[in-house]
Amino acid sequence: MTNTPYHVRIAPAAQRQILALSSKNQKTIIKLIEALAINPRPPGVNKIDGMTGLYSEDINHQRLIYKVEEQEVLLLLIK
């Protein structure tokens, strides 16, 4: 496993949502999660107003909602 600046944790609900996706969409989400471990605030990511550290990113009709705290990214939801 590579050493990345951020540790990514996946909430149980988000994990269930990932498993419910097609294998193609799962691979896309996994690549995005790996990228978030390097840079959780990439260009194009949306900060959720009124919520400290909450971000959303849309990819292939899927929205990832995650929280960044110190050196950790917590993936909360995929819808």
Buried (B, 14 or more C-beta within 10 A) or exposed (E): EEEBEBEBEBBEEBEEBBEEBEEEBEEBBEEBBEBBBEEBEEEEBEEEEEEEBBBBBEBEEBEBBBBBEEEEBBBBEBE
